[in-house]
Amino acid sequence: MRRDVFQAIADPTRREIINLIAYQPLTLNTIAENFKISRPAISQQIKILMECGLIEVNQRGRERYCEAKLNELRDVADWVEQYRKHWAERFDLMDDLLEELKTDDKKQDKKKKHNKKKKHKK
């Protein structure tokens, strides 16, 4: 069964495994030492990450090393980007509105001060 990258990053343990091996390959045992779950549970998470194309396991002598293959995360980045653009536009509009409200408040304050001065002069 081919899984997709969104399934891979849905689980916090799998995200942490990706973080651990993002910059250097690690052995399965080294990865497992970072978690409070069983070695078979880690192996299951590794298997899912492999099925999603996010890691590759290579045999080196007696050890099996997990290496990150993060190109698949581009799908996630592309998907998130469309929403980032949307929200950036919305926040820009909100910034404009807040600036307009600040300007209006300052005008109101000046007008009130001016009116108070007029009353005192009479």
DRENRODO-851913 format. One line per field, with one value per residue: x, y, z of N, C-alpha, C in turn. Coordinates in nm, 4 decimals. Example, Ala and Ser with C-alpha at 12.3 -4.5 7.8 and 13.67 -1.06 7.14 Angstrom:
! residues 2
nX <- (1.3190 | 1.2850)
nY <- (-0.5690 | -0.2250)
nZ <- (0.7800 | 0.7080)
caX <- (1.2300 | 1.3670)
caY <- (-0.4500 | -0.1060)
caZ <- (0.7800 | 0.7140)
cX <- (1.3200 | 1.2900)
cY <- (-0.3300 | 0.0030)
cZ <- (0.7800 | 0.7870)
END
This chain:
! residues 122
nX <- (0.0839 | 0.0680 | 0.1428 | 0.0721 | 0.2602 | 0.1367 | 0.0132 | 0.2374 | 0.3468 | 0.1474 | 0.1670 | 0.3157 | 0.5425 | 0.6568 | 0.7176 | 0.9150 | 1.1098 | 1.1800 | 1.2906 | 1.5144 | 1.6766 | 1.7150 | 1.9490 | 2.1581 | 2.2256 | 2.0998 | 2.1315 | 1.8892 | 1.8743 | 1.9852 | 1.7960 | 1.5726 | 1.6534 | 1.5871 | 1.3249 | 1.0396 | 0.9054 | 0.8489 | 1.0978 | 0.9884 | 0.7656 | 0.8875 | 1.0058 | 0.7782 | 0.6925 | 0.9066 | 0.8750 | 0.6354 | 0.7212 | 0.9048 | 0.7341 | 0.6036 | 0.7969 | 0.9753 | 1.1987 | 1.4911 | 1.6225 | 1.9338 | 2.1656 | 2.4633 | 2.7293 | 2.6764 | 2.4806 | 2.1718 | 2.0950 | 1.9029 | 1.8049 | 1.7127 | 1.4863 | 1.3852 | 1.2576 | 0.9982 | 0.8491 | 0.7970 | 0.5461 | 0.3823 | 0.4719 | 0.3969 | 0.1201 | 0.0655 | 0.1546 | -0.0381 | -0.2335 | -0.0892 | -0.0389 | -0.3009 | -0.3711 | -0.1766 | -0.2537 | -0.4998 | -0.4163 | -0.2717 | -0.4800 | -0.6132 | -0.4168 | -0.4147 | -0.6726 | -0.6533 | -0.4598 | -0.6018 | -0.8067 | -0.6552 | -0.5661 | -0.8117 | -0.8879 | -0.6897 | -0.7536 | -1.0055 | -0.9352 | -0.7820 | -0.9785 | -1.1550 | -0.9889 | -0.9511 | -1.2124 | -1.2552 | -1.0769 | -1.1941 | -1.4332 | -1.3337 | -1.2264 | -1.4423)
nY <- (-0.1186 | 0.2102 | 0.4967 | 0.8439 | 1.1520 | 1.3211 | 1.1545 | 1.0596 | 1.2802 | 1.3298 | 1.2096 | 1.2615 | 1.1185 | 1.0201 | 1.2619 | 1.3513 | 1.1561 | 1.2154 | 1.4691 | 1.3940 | 1.2562 | 1.4298 | 1.5701 | 1.3950 | 1.0538 | 0.7937 | 0.5047 | 0.2411 | 0.1630 | 0.3856 | 0.5794 | 0.4655 | 0.4858 | 0.7429 | 0.7543 | 0.6686 | 0.4429 | 0.1072 | -0.0860 | -0.2372 | -0.0744 | 0.1608 | 0.0595 | 0.0115 | 0.2732 | 0.3650 | 0.2023 | 0.3038 | 0.5628 | 0.4957 | 0.3857 | 0.6142 | 0.7433 | 0.9102 | 0.8344 | 0.6334 | 0.3127 | 0.1800 | -0.0851 | -0.1125 | -0.2841 | -0.4475 | -0.2824 | -0.1001 | 0.1871 | 0.4824 | 0.7191 | 1.0468 | 1.1452 | 1.4070 | 1.5349 | 1.4663 | 1.6122 | 1.8442 | 1.8413 | 1.8883 | 2.1412 | 2.2897 | 2.2647 | 2.3903 | 2.6453 | 2.7699 | 2.8376 | 2.9949 | 3.2203 | 3.3115 | 3.3733 | 3.5620 | 3.7721 | 3.8301 | 3.9115 | 4.1381 | 4.3044 | 4.3318 | 4.4665 | 4.7084 | 4.7991 | 4.8282 | 5.0295 | 5.2348 | 5.2649 | 5.3497 | 5.5957 | 5.7272 | 5.7323 | 5.9006 | 6.1369 | 6.1808 | 6.2198 | 6.4557 | 6.6287 | 6.6306 | 6.7460 | 6.9956 | 7.0940 | 7.1086 | 7.3080 | 7.5243 | 7.5490 | 7.6243 | 7.8722 | 8.0381)
nZ <- (0.0000 | -0.0970 | 0.0681 | 0.1432 | 0.1759 | 0.3540 | 0.5365 | 0.6603 | 0.8008 | 0.9767 | 1.2202 | 1.5367 | 1.6289 | 1.3932 | 1.2710 | 1.4446 | 1.4057 | 1.1419 | 1.1876 | 1.3396 | 1.1544 | 0.9506 | 0.8884 | 0.9041 | 0.8423 | 1.0527 | 1.2639 | 1.3066 | 1.5746 | 1.7062 | 1.6472 | 1.7777 | 2.0454 | 2.1136 | 2.1874 | 2.3916 | 2.3274 | 2.2084 | 2.0290 | 1.8096 | 1.7606 | 1.6728 | 1.4438 | 1.2936 | 1.2488 | 1.0967 | 0.8745 | 0.7674 | 0.7026 | 0.5052 | 0.3115 | 0.2394 | 0.1059 | 0.2338 | 0.3754 | 0.3428 | 0.3889 | 0.4425 | 0.4276 | 0.6039 | 0.6579 | 0.9553 | 1.0443 | 0.9974 | 0.8324 | 0.8477 | 0.6175 | 0.5372 | 0.2850 | 0.1670 | -0.0435 | -0.1054 | 0.0706 | -0.0539 | -0.1705 | 0.0494 | 0.1244 | -0.1011 | -0.0861 | 0.1585 | 0.0992 | -0.0646 | 0.1194 | 0.2927 | 0.1350 | 0.1037 | 0.3722 | 0.4292 | 0.2638 | 0.3844 | 0.6400 | 0.5695 | 0.4808 | 0.7234 | 0.8702 | 0.7288 | 0.7899 | 1.0690 | 1.0859 | 0.9683 | 1.1560 | 1.3765 | 1.2812 | 1.2547 | 1.5262 | 1.6304 | 1.4979 | 1.6082 | 1.8770 | 1.8583 | 1.7691 | 1.9878 | 2.1841 | 2.0704 | 2.0719 | 2.3503 | 2.4214 | 2.2918 | 2.4421 | 2.6913 | 2.6365 | 2.6027)
caX <- (0.0000 | 0.1438 | 0.0879 | 0.1200 | 0.3447 | 0.0521 | -0.0010 | 0.3649 | 0.3679 | 0.0330 | 0.2021 | 0.4294 | 0.6622 | 0.7187 | 0.7784 | 1.0386 | 1.2081 | 1.2269 | 1.3809 | 1.6391 | 1.7619 | 1.7124 | 2.0826 | 2.2558 | 2.1666 | 2.1178 | 2.0914 | 1.7587 | 1.8915 | 2.0064 | 1.6649 | 1.4879 | 1.6982 | 1.5304 | 1.1819 | 0.9974 | 0.8210 | 0.9264 | 1.1703 | 0.8955 | 0.6818 | 0.9720 | 1.0187 | 0.6520 | 0.6945 | 1.0064 | 0.8130 | 0.5405 | 0.8001 | 0.9603 | 0.6233 | 0.5715 | 0.9100 | 1.0488 | 1.3277 | 1.5462 | 1.7034 | 2.0467 | 2.2483 | 2.6076 | 2.7823 | 2.5695 | 2.3830 | 2.0785 | 2.0896 | 1.7886 | 1.8457 | 1.5973 | 1.4649 | 1.2848 | 1.1963 | 0.8540 | 0.7842 | 0.7614 | 0.4001 | 0.3249 | 0.5064 | 0.3119 | -0.0165 | 0.0603 | 0.1815 | -0.1609 | -0.3017 | -0.0047 | -0.0663 | -0.4353 | -0.3710 | -0.0929 | -0.3405 | -0.5994 | -0.3491 | -0.2412 | -0.6044 | -0.6389 | -0.3209 | -0.4644 | -0.7884 | -0.6060 | -0.3959 | -0.7112 | -0.8726 | -0.5640 | -0.5712 | -0.9427 | -0.8831 | -0.6066 | -0.8327 | -1.1104 | -0.8711 | -0.7471 | -1.1046 | -1.2040 | -0.9015 | -0.9800 | -1.3438 | -1.2394 | -1.0096 | -1.2952 | -1.5257 | -1.2639 | -1.2006 | -1.5687)
caY <- (0.0000 | 0.3348 | 0.6037 | 0.9741 | 1.2251 | 1.3810 | 1.0519 | 1.0499 | 1.3914 | 1.3397 | 1.1500 | 1.3322 | 1.0328 | 1.0197 | 1.3949 | 1.3567 | 1.0722 | 1.2963 | 1.5711 | 1.3307 | 1.2117 | 1.5306 | 1.6201 | 1.2859 | 0.9207 | 0.7309 | 0.3648 | 0.2174 | 0.1627 | 0.5235 | 0.6445 | 0.4078 | 0.5351 | 0.8757 | 0.7433 | 0.5834 | 0.3371 | -0.0143 | -0.0938 | -0.2729 | 0.0425 | 0.2483 | -0.0061 | 0.0350 | 0.4134 | 0.3699 | 0.1389 | 0.4002 | 0.6694 | 0.4400 | 0.3745 | 0.7504 | 0.7941 | 1.0117 | 0.7823 | 0.5142 | 0.2352 | 0.1154 | -0.1746 | -0.0857 | -0.3857 | -0.5054 | -0.1787 | -0.0441 | 0.3323 | 0.5539 | 0.8453 | 1.1272 | 1.1809 | 1.5081 | 1.5949 | 1.4401 | 1.7164 | 1.9548 | 1.8368 | 1.9543 | 2.2830 | 2.3488 | 2.2682 | 2.4924 | 2.7759 | 2.8327 | 2.8937 | 3.1033 | 3.3388 | 3.3565 | 3.4371 | 3.6823 | 3.8765 | 3.8662 | 3.9879 | 4.2698 | 4.3808 | 4.3639 | 4.5716 | 4.8333 | 4.8407 | 4.8746 | 5.1601 | 5.3305 | 5.2887 | 5.4315 | 5.7309 | 5.7823 | 5.7590 | 6.0189 | 6.2510 | 6.2014 | 6.2762 | 6.5949 | 6.7025 | 6.6462 | 6.8433 | 7.1253 | 7.1368 | 7.1431 | 7.4379 | 7.6235 | 7.5677 | 7.6957 | 8.0093 | 8.1142)
caZ <- (0.0000 | -0.1063 | 0.1520 | 0.0982 | 0.2693 | 0.4570 | 0.6399 | 0.7315 | 0.8939 | 1.0673 | 1.3489 | 1.5986 | 1.6355 | 1.2598 | 1.2489 | 1.5223 | 1.3353 | 1.0279 | 1.2433 | 1.3827 | 1.0436 | 0.8433 | 0.8535 | 0.9006 | 0.8566 | 1.1829 | 1.2688 | 1.3675 | 1.7201 | 1.7511 | 1.6408 | 1.8825 | 2.1754 | 2.1373 | 2.2133 | 2.5020 | 2.2742 | 2.1785 | 1.9025 | 1.7029 | 1.7289 | 1.5907 | 1.3130 | 1.2212 | 1.2046 | 0.9894 | 0.7587 | 0.7106 | 0.6394 | 0.3818 | 0.2165 | 0.1952 | 0.0295 | 0.3090 | 0.4197 | 0.2783 | 0.4841 | 0.3746 | 0.5092 | 0.6045 | 0.7494 | 1.0375 | 1.0806 | 0.8993 | 0.8493 | 0.7904 | 0.5565 | 0.4966 | 0.1447 | 0.1981 | -0.1621 | -0.1012 | 0.1506 | -0.1432 | -0.1851 | 0.1668 | 0.1150 | -0.2049 | -0.0360 | 0.2630 | 0.0383 | -0.1122 | 0.2352 | 0.3445 | 0.0530 | 0.1389 | 0.5034 | 0.4224 | 0.2073 | 0.4862 | 0.7450 | 0.5127 | 0.4863 | 0.8631 | 0.9050 | 0.6707 | 0.8680 | 1.1996 | 1.0647 | 0.9421 | 1.2846 | 1.4573 | 1.2256 | 1.2929 | 1.6698 | 1.6513 | 1.4515 | 1.7082 | 1.9953 | 1.8280 | 1.7596 | 2.1246 | 2.2504 | 2.0091 | 2.1225 | 2.4914 | 2.4251 | 2.2523 | 2.5526 | 2.7982 | 2.5944 | 2.6114)
cX <- (0.0882 | 0.0729 | 0.1358 | 0.1911 | 0.2625 | 0.0264 | 0.1259 | 0.3790 | 0.2517 | 0.0675 | 0.3242 | 0.5566 | 0.7324 | 0.7816 | 0.9107 | 1.1474 | 1.2658 | 1.3248 | 1.5158 | 1.7324 | 1.7700 | 1.8526 | 2.1909 | 2.1831 | 2.1964 | 2.0756 | 1.9532 | 1.7672 | 1.9090 | 1.8746 | 1.5779 | 1.5254 | 1.6384 | 1.3823 | 1.1538 | 0.8996 | 0.9098 | 0.9964 | 1.0773 | 0.8030 | 0.7594 | 0.9874 | 0.8931 | 0.6476 | 0.7930 | 0.9470 | 0.7156 | 0.6153 | 0.8633 | 0.8518 | 0.5828 | 0.6850 | 0.9919 | 1.1816 | 1.3635 | 1.6322 | 1.8087 | 2.1261 | 2.3951 | 2.6702 | 2.6670 | 2.4555 | 2.2937 | 2.0633 | 1.9671 | 1.8374 | 1.7213 | 1.6011 | 1.3499 | 1.2205 | 1.0450 | 0.7793 | 0.7466 | 0.6100 | 0.3312 | 0.3506 | 0.4191 | 0.1690 | -0.0325 | 0.0740 | 0.0545 | -0.2370 | -0.2210 | -0.0315 | -0.2025 | -0.4343 | -0.2826 | -0.1751 | -0.4419 | -0.5366 | -0.3105 | -0.3645 | -0.6370 | -0.5428 | -0.3675 | -0.5820 | -0.7467 | -0.5382 | -0.5013 | -0.7831 | -0.7857 | -0.5690 | -0.7018 | -0.9460 | -0.8027 | -0.6820 | -0.9414 | -1.0523 | -0.8363 | -0.8722 | -1.1607 | -1.1217 | -0.9310 | -1.1130 | -1.3372 | -1.1759 | -1.1078 | -1.3892 | -1.4610 | -1.2392 | -1.3260 | -1.5903)
cY <- (0.1248 | 0.4416 | 0.7374 | 1.0469 | 1.2897 | 1.2817 | 1.0439 | 1.1593 | 1.4096 | 1.2917 | 1.2189 | 1.2481 | 1.0311 | 1.1544 | 1.4048 | 1.2695 | 1.1487 | 1.4026 | 1.5121 | 1.2992 | 1.3128 | 1.5706 | 1.5129 | 1.1529 | 0.8649 | 0.5849 | 0.3537 | 0.2209 | 0.3038 | 0.5998 | 0.5968 | 0.4587 | 0.6705 | 0.8729 | 0.6491 | 0.4762 | 0.2205 | -0.0047 | -0.1384 | -0.1562 | 0.1417 | 0.1890 | 0.0145 | 0.1790 | 0.4314 | 0.3123 | 0.2346 | 0.5128 | 0.6219 | 0.4318 | 0.5102 | 0.8131 | 0.8987 | 0.9637 | 0.6586 | 0.4443 | 0.1591 | 0.0318 | -0.1343 | -0.1787 | -0.4495 | -0.4083 | -0.1387 | 0.1047 | 0.3896 | 0.6893 | 0.9187 | 1.1549 | 1.2821 | 1.5746 | 1.5765 | 1.5457 | 1.8379 | 1.9589 | 1.9097 | 2.1047 | 2.3536 | 2.3646 | 2.3791 | 2.6326 | 2.8455 | 2.8984 | 3.0065 | 3.2314 | 3.3983 | 3.4329 | 3.5607 | 3.7989 | 3.9242 | 3.9500 | 4.1266 | 4.3590 | 4.4220 | 4.4724 | 4.7071 | 4.8877 | 4.8944 | 5.0109 | 5.2691 | 5.3649 | 5.3735 | 5.5768 | 5.7988 | 5.8177 | 5.8848 | 6.1449 | 6.2846 | 6.2667 | 6.4227 | 6.6817 | 6.7285 | 6.7513 | 6.9835 | 7.1799 | 7.1769 | 7.2797 | 7.5482 | 7.6534 | 7.6505 | 7.8401 | 8.0959 | 8.1611)
cZ <- (0.0000 | -0.0238 | 0.0972 | 0.2126 | 0.3810 | 0.5706 | 0.7239 | 0.8359 | 0.9916 | 1.2084 | 1.4100 | 1.6090 | 1.5003 | 1.2289 | 1.3234 | 1.4592 | 1.2167 | 1.0771 | 1.2818 | 1.2660 | 0.9298 | 0.7976 | 0.8494 | 0.9161 | 0.9960 | 1.1747 | 1.3325 | 1.5194 | 1.7755 | 1.7497 | 1.7571 | 2.0217 | 2.2117 | 2.1766 | 2.3295 | 2.4543 | 2.2315 | 2.0434 | 1.7888 | 1.6623 | 1.6425 | 1.4515 | 1.2287 | 1.1681 | 1.0882 | 0.8613 | 0.6898 | 0.6399 | 0.5085 | 0.2739 | 0.1599 | 0.1148 | 0.1015 | 0.3652 | 0.3398 | 0.3825 | 0.4049 | 0.4729 | 0.4925 | 0.7059 | 0.8236 | 1.0647 | 0.9634 | 0.9296 | 0.7793 | 0.7412 | 0.5070 | 0.3466 | 0.1438 | 0.0766 | -0.1629 | -0.0204 | 0.0665 | -0.1655 | -0.0703 | 0.1585 | 0.0111 | -0.1563 | 0.0679 | 0.2022 | -0.0081 | 0.0032 | 0.2972 | 0.2681 | 0.0895 | 0.2707 | 0.5070 | 0.3670 | 0.3109 | 0.5972 | 0.6955 | 0.5159 | 0.6296 | 0.9110 | 0.8530 | 0.7513 | 1.0040 | 1.1891 | 1.0428 | 1.0723 | 1.3762 | 1.4117 | 1.2641 | 1.4403 | 1.6985 | 1.6090 | 1.5531 | 1.8332 | 1.9742 | 1.8257 | 1.8991 | 2.1984 | 2.1987 | 2.0621 | 2.2700 | 2.5040 | 2.3900 | 2.3677 | 2.6639 | 2.7637 | 2.6071 | 2.7479)
END
